[in-house]
Amino acid sequence: MQTRHFLQLIAMSALWGASFPLLRIASPALGPWVVAAARCILASMVLGLLMVSLRGRWPPRQAWPRLALLSMLSVVMPFVLYNWAALVIPSGYSAVLNATVPLFGVMAAALAGEEKLTRIRLLGCAVGFAGVALLVQLGPVAVTPRVILAALACVAASASYGFGAVLMKRATMAYSPLPSSAVVHIAAALILLLPGGIAAPSAELTPGAVAAVTVLGTFTSGFMYWISMRLMREIPASATTSAAFMIPLFGVTWGGLFLGEPVTASMLPGCILVLSATALITGFNPFRSAPPEP
């Protein structure tokens, strides 16, 4: 993996890490279905405008059902599940559970016969989980059936992301990233339109919730999905999903900078383990010279 790829993974993690606090703002006010639908509609608008301005070519009609399936796995299911979990558990819990995405991505790629399930990658997953446990200082939460269901919802969302990464990789090889991203979010918006519309009358349009959904739809869904598809075209799917290990790291960083949450030296070992795990899964080595250009 080249340095630019690794830096792009870090940038994606930084933005995606901010999505969990934003969900904690938006979901209680608007509801999970409205947040998911609005997020996909905004992303569709952003990607559609990019298609028009860049004169992109839409994928053929026969490709839309496959992209709709990708939409269910990588957009609809995770959005709804994480939105619901945000009503129950702190954003830190969701961010930690989101760090299971690389493990599911590695498993899915191995089952599909597209990547080998090497010991190094399994070690990377284990190191990543250990780093996340050290990095994020989670407060005590009463173990109730609702909390357990919320945690399982996050794990199911992570599994959906991980297995969807295989289809995402195939889509990037068959079609251009921008048209594929646009179709995926258009399909998601259409799927979520009815449940979102039914839930809309009970939504409370607070300024904070509206601002949070705007950021989620425009940046973390629209632009970042497109960037992740472009990146996945150049590196393995499991390497792209490894960005999830760094999301809790940035969650702590944003909390320290903007919410005044404590950031202590005891978090350093966790940060090191998280970055090491990403390097193990992606194969990135900053001390290895890049191969000469052909």
C-alpha positions in Angstrom: 0.0 0.0 0.0 1.3 3.4 -0.9 1.5 6.3 1.5 -1.3 8.2 -0.2 -3.6 5.3 0.3 -2.8 5.1 4.0 -3.3 8.9 4.4 -6.7 8.6 2.7 -7.7 5.8 5.2 -6.8 8.2 8.0 -8.9 11.0 6.5 -11.9 8.7 6.1 -11.6 7.6 9.6 -11.4 11.2 10.9 -14.7 12.0 9.2 -16.4 8.7 9.9 -15.4 9.0 13.6 -17.4 12.2 13.8 -20.5 10.5 12.5 -21.3 8.7 15.8 -21.6 11.9 17.9 -23.7 13.4 15.1 -26.0 10.4 15.2 -26.5 10.9 18.9 -27.6 14.4 18.1 -29.9 13.6 15.2 -31.5 10.3 16.0 -33.3 11.3 19.3 -34.9 14.3 17.6 -35.7 13.0 14.1 -35.9 9.2 14.6 -33.8 6.5 13.0 -35.8 6.2 9.8 -36.0 9.9 9.1 -32.3 10.3 9.7 -31.4 7.4 7.4 -33.8 8.6 4.6 -32.7 12.3 4.8 -29.0 11.2 4.8 -29.5 9.2 1.7 -31.5 11.8 -0.1 -28.8 14.5 0.6 -26.1 12.1 -0.5 -28.0 11.3 -3.7 -28.3 15.1 -4.4 -24.6 15.6 -3.9 -23.5 12.7 -6.0 -26.1 13.5 -8.7 -24.8 17.1 -9.0 -21.3 15.7 -9.3 -22.5 13.3 -12.0 -24.0 16.2 -14.0 -21.0 18.6 -13.5 -18.4 15.9 -14.4 -20.6 14.5 -17.2 -20.4 11.0 -15.7 -22.0 8.0 -17.5 -24.6 6.0 -15.5 -24.2 2.3 -15.1 -26.4 0.2 -17.5 -29.8 -0.8 -16.3 -28.9 -4.4 -15.8 -26.4 -3.3 -13.1 -28.9 -1.5 -11.0 -30.3 -4.6 -9.2 -26.8 -5.6 -8.1 -26.1 -2.0 -7.0 -29.4 -2.0 -5.1 -28.2 -5.1 -3.2 -25.0 -3.3 -2.4 -27.1 -0.4 -1.2 -29.0 -2.6 1.2 -25.8 -4.0 2.7 -23.6 -0.9 2.8 -26.1 1.9 3.3 -29.7 1.0 4.3 -29.1 -1.7 6.9 -26.1 0.0 8.7 -27.7 3.4 8.7 -31.0 2.2 10.3 -29.2 -0.1 12.8 -26.7 2.5 13.9 -29.4 5.2 14.1 -31.5 3.0 16.4 -28.5 2.1 18.5 -27.8 5.8 18.9 -31.1 6.1 20.8 -29.9 3.6 23.4 -26.1 3.5 23.9 -23.4 6.2 23.9 -21.6 7.0 20.7 -18.3 5.5 22.1 -20.0 2.1 22.3 -21.1 2.3 18.7 -17.7 3.4 17.6 -16.0 0.5 19.4 -18.5 -2.0 18.0 -18.0 -0.5 14.5 -14.3 -1.6 14.8 -15.5 -5.2 14.1 -16.0 -4.2 10.4 -12.5 -5.2 9.3 -12.9 -8.7 10.9 -16.1 -9.2 8.9 -14.5 -7.8 5.8 -11.6 -10.2 6.0 -14.0 -13.1 6.6 -16.2 -12.1 3.7 -13.3 -11.7 1.3 -12.0 -15.1 2.3 -15.3 -16.8 1.9 -15.7 -15.2 -1.6 -12.2 -16.5 -2.5 -11.0 -13.0 -3.3 -8.4 -12.7 -0.5 -6.5 -15.1 1.7 -7.2 -15.2 5.4 -3.6 -14.9 6.6 -2.3 -15.1 10.1 -1.0 -11.5 9.8 -4.5 -10.2 9.0 -6.1 -12.2 11.9 -3.3 -10.9 14.1 -4.1 -7.4 12.9 -7.8 -7.8 13.9 -6.8 -9.0 17.4 -4.4 -6.1 17.9 -7.0 -3.7 16.7 -9.6 -4.9 19.2 -7.0 -4.7 21.9 -6.1 -1.1 20.9 -9.7 0.0 20.8 -10.3 -1.5 24.3 -7.3 0.6 25.6 -8.2 3.7 23.7 -11.8 4.3 24.5 -12.6 4.7 28.1 -16.3 3.6 28.3 -18.3 4.5 31.3 -20.5 1.9 33.1 -23.8 1.2 31.3 -26.5 -1.0 32.9 -26.8 -4.2 31.0 -30.5 -4.3 30.0 -32.2 -6.2 27.2 -32.5 -2.9 25.2 -28.7 -2.2 25.6 -27.9 -5.8 24.5 -30.2 -5.4 21.4 -28.5 -2.1 20.6 -25.1 -3.7 20.8 -26.2 -6.5 18.6 -27.6 -4.0 16.2 -24.2 -2.4 15.9 -22.5 -5.8 15.4 -25.1 -6.6 12.7 -24.4 -3.3 11.0 -20.7 -3.9 11.1 -21.2 -7.4 9.5 -23.4 -5.8 6.8 -20.6 -3.3 6.1 -18.0 -6.0 6.0 -19.8 -8.4 3.7 -21.0 -5.5 1.6 -17.3 -4.5 1.1 -16.9 -7.6 -1.2 -19.8 -6.4 -3.5 -18.4 -2.9 -3.2 -15.0 -4.1 -4.5 -16.7 -5.9 -7.4 -18.7 -2.8 -8.3 -15.6 -0.6 -8.4 -13.9 -3.0 -10.8 -17.0 -3.1 -13.1 -18.1 0.5 -13.0 -16.7 3.9 -12.2 -16.8 4.9 -8.5 -18.9 8.0 -8.9 -21.8 6.5 -10.9 -21.8 3.5 -8.7 -21.9 5.6 -5.6 -24.7 7.7 -7.0 -26.9 4.7 -7.9 -26.3 3.1 -4.5 -27.6 6.2 -2.7 -30.4 6.7 -5.1 -31.5 3.1 -4.5 -31.1 3.6 -0.7 -33.2 6.8 -0.8 -36.0 5.0 -2.7 -36.0 2.1 -0.2 -36.1 4.4 2.8 -38.6 6.9 1.4 -41.7 5.1 2.5 -40.6 4.3 6.1 -39.0 7.7 6.5 -42.2 9.4 5.3 -44.3 7.4 7.7 -42.0 8.4 10.6 -41.6 12.0 9.5 -44.7 13.5 11.4 -43.1 12.5 14.8 -39.7 14.1 13.9 -38.6 17.2 15.8 -36.7 19.5 13.5 -34.3 21.0 16.0 -31.4 23.1 14.6 -28.8 20.7 15.9 -30.4 17.7 14.4 -30.9 19.3 11.0 -27.2 20.5 11.0 -26.1 17.0 12.0 -28.0 15.3 9.3 -26.8 17.8 6.7 -23.2 17.0 7.6 -23.9 13.2 7.7 -25.6 13.3 4.3 -23.3 15.6 2.5 -19.9 14.6 3.7 -19.8 11.2 5.5 -22.4 9.6 3.1 -22.0 11.5 -0.2 -18.4 12.5 -0.6 -16.8 9.8 1.6 -18.6 6.9 0.0 -17.4 8.0 -3.4 -13.8 8.4 -2.0 -14.0 5.0 -0.3 -15.1 3.4 -3.6 -12.2 5.1 -5.5 -9.8 3.9 -2.8 -11.2 0.4 -2.9 -10.5 0.2 -6.6 -6.8 0.4 -5.8 -6.4 -1.6 -2.6 -8.1 -4.8 -1.2 -11.5 -4.6 0.3 -10.3 -5.7 3.7 -7.6 -3.0 3.7 -10.3 -0.3 3.1 -12.5 -1.6 6.0 -9.5 -1.5 8.3 -10.2 2.3 8.6 -12.8 1.3 11.1 -10.1 0.5 13.7 -9.1 4.2 13.7 -12.6 5.6 14.1 -12.6 5.3 17.9 -9.2 7.1 17.9 -10.7 10.1 16.2 -13.8 9.9 18.3 -11.6 10.5 21.3 -9.8 13.3 19.5 -12.9 15.2 18.5 -14.3 14.8 22.0 -11.1 16.3 23.4 -11.0 19.2 21.0 -14.7 20.2 20.8 -16.4 18.7 23.8 -13.7 19.2 26.4 -13.4 15.5 27.1 -10.2 14.4 28.8 -7.3 13.1 26.6 -4.6 11.5 28.7 -1.2 9.9 28.1 -2.7 6.6 29.0 -4.5 6.6 25.6 -1.2 6.5 23.7 -0.7 2.7 23.9 -4.2 2.2 22.4 -3.5 4.7 19.6 -0.3 2.8 18.8 -2.0 -0.5 18.7 -4.8 0.8 16.5 -2.4 2.2 14.0 -0.4 -1.0 14.1 -3.5 -3.1 13.4 -4.3 -1.0 10.4 -0.8 -1.5 9.1 -1.0 -5.3 9.6 -4.3 -5.6 7.7 -3.4 -3.2 4.9 0.3 -4.3 4.6 1.4 -0.7 4.8 5.0 -0.1 5.9 6.1 3.5 6.1 9.8 2.5 6.3 9.7 0.4 3.1 10.6 2.3 -0.1 7.9 2.5 -2.8 8.5 0.4 -5.9 9.8 2.3 -8.9 7.1 3.6 -11.2 6.8 1.5 -14.4 
